Amino acid sequence: MTHAPELPADVPDGWTTTVPGSHDLPELVALLAAHQRVANGSSSVDEDSVATNVVGPGSWTRRQVVVRDGAGDLAAWATVYDRASGRTVVEVTVRPDRGDDEVVDTLAASLFSWAYGQACEVARTRGIRQTQLDSGAYSRDERQRRWLANAGYDRTRTWWQMSRPVTAADHGLPGPREGVTVRPVARHDDGLPVAADLQTVHQVLEESFADHFNSYRESFPEFVQRLREDPGHRWDHWWLAEVELDGEVLPGGALVGSVLPPEASGVAGSYIDYIGVHRRSRGRGVAKALLHTVIRDALERGRNRVGLEVDADSPTGAEGLYTSMGWVTSYTTESWHRDVDFDSDVQ
């Protein structure tokens, strides 16, 4: 990473804190897998994503610390991610076999306090005085939820993590309605996308989500850089829907997808990072046309599933559309937020 943050000092005697490096990757993957199994009943850690965030492009926007116990075993990992101006993602993971004793609670509190301090530094670097600390938990993870509440976070939203199998029958999915077309973003001969199309995707998504929960304006450079950090990112997984309105063809929707790592079967999946329909185009089957496009694309690529996340309280009733098209909820997560004003907050 480009910046070595100040490390937390409030850890148990004999324990150590360091900035993670490539030598830590196997233990970090094992830490996340163990946490997921206890908190959610199963694990699906993307090793490439961990590597990207620790030592690859994802590390450029993250401040991180690992904690090792007196025996040298990795006990915890905390990350502060400068996602966008005014949005800072905080992740604190402690080994589940450490139990719920006072030492572990103190360690978690120390790491959340460290994360707050790092978020202040990020905000000062950006020249802003307020930001939202965005963290989360699996809905069944009472330990993490307790730590978040103790650190001043409020539970703000529930998210359904959904998946849909891809089968040969999907060859017969219908095309878009009359007046609606779906196409990939245009690309140059070298495979790179045409900037104008990427800007259109960004604009459509910004305007589509303006009336959604926790909506905020993310700059185009931040948007593109953040998505490119994902190891599953592919330019040929971006689509635009265009709609004919009063004799004029206008952008009506957009979808950004990526690749899910292989399951135990060895088969990869597709993932829908974003799907948005512009308000002027709603009610014309644009969302369904985009979803059908992704499902057919996944089938053609030999994928076995399409995943997505949906707001359990979506104002558009998106979960009903997904359910009707074969998506089912695999598990549930929660957003926990803390809004801070660095002129008035005291840590």
N, C-alpha and C positions, 0 to 999 in steps of 0.2 A: 504494500500500500504506500501511498505517497506521503502520509502523515502518521507519525507514531504518537498516539494520544497519551496523555498522562494516565497512569494506571491506578486503579483503586488501591488504597492502602489498608482499608478496613476488612481484612480477611483473617481467618484463624491463624494463630501462631504456627510458624513452620510451613505455611502454605505459600505459594508463589504465584505471581501474575506476570504474564508476558503477552506481547502481540503475537497472534498465531502465524505460523509459517507452513511451508509445504510438508514439513516433517510431522505436523499435527493432524494432517488430513485423515488418516485412517481412524484415529481416535475421535475426531469430530463427527465423522460419519457414524461411528458406533454409538456416540453419545446421542445423536438425533434419533437413530433407530430405536435405541432403548427407551428414550422418552416417548416416542410415538407409540410403541407397543404398550406401555403402561397407561398412557393418557388416552389412547384411541383404539386399542385392541389390535392394531396391525401397524406395519411400517412400510414406507415406500420412499426411501431417501434417494435423491438424485445425486450421485457422487460427483458428476460433472458440475452441477450447480454449486455444490459445496466448494469445489476447487476454484471455480470462477469467482466466488464471493470472497475467498480467503487470499488467493494469490493471483487471480486473473483480473479482467476488466472490472468485475463487480467490486473488487477491493478498493478501487479508486474513489468510490463514494461511500465507503464504510470505515468506521472506527471500531476496532475490535479488541477484545481481551479474552484470554483463556486463563483459568485458575487451576492449579494443580495442588493436590494435597501433600502432606508430609512425606508420603511414599512416592511422590512423583506421578501419581495417576491423575488424568484429566478429570476434574470435578465439575467444571462449568464453562460456559461460553456465552459472552454477551456481545451484541452488535448494535451499533447506532448507524442507521442508513439514511444519508441525506437524499431522500427520494425526490424532493422538489422544494421550491421556495415555500416555506411555511408548513412543510410536511416532513416529519422525521420518524422513521420506523425504528422501534426498539424491540429487540429480541433478547431474552434471557433464558437460557436453558441450563438446568442443573441436573446432574445424574439422578435418576429416580431411585436408585438403591441407597441414596443418602438418607432416605426417610424424611420425616417431618420434624426433626428435633430442632432445638434452639440454634445450633450451629448453622444448619442449612437455612433456616429462616433469616438469620443475620447475614449470611452470605448473599442470599437473594436480594435483601434490602440494600446491601452495599452495592450490588451490581446495578440495581435500578437507580440508585443515587448517582453512581458513576455515569450512567447513561444520561441522566438529566444534565449533569455538568457538561458532557460532550455535546448534547443538543444545544446548550447555551453557546458553546464555542462555534458550532455550525451556524447558528443564527447570527452571531456577531460577524463571522466571516462573510455571510451573505448580506449583512447590513440591515437585518430585520430585527424587530423587537418582540414579535409573537410567533409561535409555531404550535403545531399540534403534534403531540407525541402519540404515535399510533402503534399499538401492540395488539396481542391477541392470545387466544387460548382455545384448545379443543373444549367443546361444551361439557365434556365429562371430567375435565382436569381440574378438580377442586383445589389442588395445591397451587397451580399457576394462577387460578382465578383469585385465590386469597392473597397471593403476593402482589398481584396487580392492584387489587383494592387497597392494600396497605400502602402501596406506592403512590396513591392518589389518582389512579385511573378509574374511569367509569365504564361499565359495560354499555355499549351504544348500539350494537347491531348483531344479528344472527345471520349466518350464511350457510346455505346448503351446498355442499360439495357433491355435484351430480355427475353421473356417467351414463353413457348409452352405448350398448354394443353395436358394432358394425357387422352387417350380415349381407349375404349375396342378394337378399330381397331388396336391398337399398338401391340396386341398379334401376328399379322401377319408380324411384321417387319422382314426383312431378317437377316440371320446370317452373319458372316464375310466372306470375300473372301477366296478362297483356299490359304493356306500358312499363314493365319493370324488367331490367336486365342486370345481371351480376357478372362482373369480370374481375380477373386478378389486377392488382396494380400494375401499371405498365413498367417494363424494365428495358434497360439499354442492352446492347449486344453483349456486354461483359457481365450481364446478370444483375447489375445494380439497379435499384428502382429509380424511376423518374421522380424527381423531387416534388413536382407539382402534385402528383398523385398522393404522395406521402402527406403533404400538407393538407390535401383535401380530406384524407382519412382522419387526420388530427382534428381538423375543423368540425367534421361531421360528428365525431365522438364527443368533442367538447360541447357542442350545441345539443346533442342528444341527451347527455347526462346532466344538463343544467338544472333540471328539476328533480334530480335523484339525491339520495342521502349523501351528505358530506361532500357534495360537489365543490370543486375549486378549479381555478384556471391553472393549467400546467403548460409551461412554454413548449413550443415545438422541439427545440433542442433537448430539453429534459425528457420529453416523451420518447423521442427516438433513441436517445442514449440508454434510457432505462430498459427499454424492450430489447435492445441489442445485447445487453448484459446477460440475458437468458441463454444458456447453451442450446435450448430448443428453438431459438429464434430462426426463422427462415423467411426471406423476402417473398417467396412464392406461396406463403400462407396468409397473405394480406389480400382482402377483396373489397371492392367498391360496388354498391348497388346504385343504379341510376334509374330515375323515375321521370316519365313524361308528364309534365304538368302544364296545362294550358298551352300546348304546342312547344314547350321548352323542355329540354332534357337537363335535369338537375341532379346533383348528388342526393341520394335518398337514404343511404345507410352505409355502414362500414363494418368490417370484421377483421380483427387481427388474431391470427392463430399461431400455434407453435407445436413442437413435437414433444410428446410425453415419452419418457424413457421406457424401455421394454419392461414388461411384467416378468414374473417367474417363468412364463411360457416362452419368453424371448421375443415377444411381439410388441412393437411400439404402438403408441396411440397418438391421437391428435387432441389438441387442447384449444379451447376458445378463450383467449385472454380478454378480448373485448368484442362486444357486438352492440351497435347502437343504430337506432332508426331516428332520423330527423323528424321533428314534430310535424312538419308539413307533409310527411310521407306516411304517417301512421295510418293503419287501417287498409293498406294496400298489399299486404302479404310480403312486405320487404324482409322482415325478420325470418319468416319461414323460408323464403327464397335463399337467404344467406346460410341458414342452417342446413338446408338440403344440399347446398353447394359444398359445405365442409364435409358432410357425411359422405357424399359421393367421392369427393377428393380423397378422404381417408380410405374408402374402399379401393380406389384405384391404386393407392400407395401400399396396400396390403396391411393397413392398420386394423386393429381389432376393437377400438373404442374411441369415443369422443367425450372428453371431460369439459366441465365448466363449473363456474361458481355463480350462485344467484342469491340476491338479497331476499331473505325470507319475507320482508315487508316491501317488496318492489312496488312502486306506484303504478307500474304498467302491467302488473299481474304476469310477469314473465314466467314465473314458476309453472303456471297453468299451461302455457304453450310448451314448455320443455317436457312436462309430464305427459302431455298428449302426444308428443313425438317420440316417446320411449325413454326419456331420461328418468333415472331414479336416484334418490339421495343415498350416497355412500356413507357420509358422516357429516357432522355439523361443527362449525367453528364460530367463534365470537370475536368481534372487534372491541377493543378496550382503548379509550382515548383519554388523554389528559391535555387540556388546552392551557398553555402557559404564556404569561406575559413577563418577560425578563426584567421589566422596569418595576414590577410590583411583587412577583413571586419570591418567596424565601424558601430555600431548600435546607 
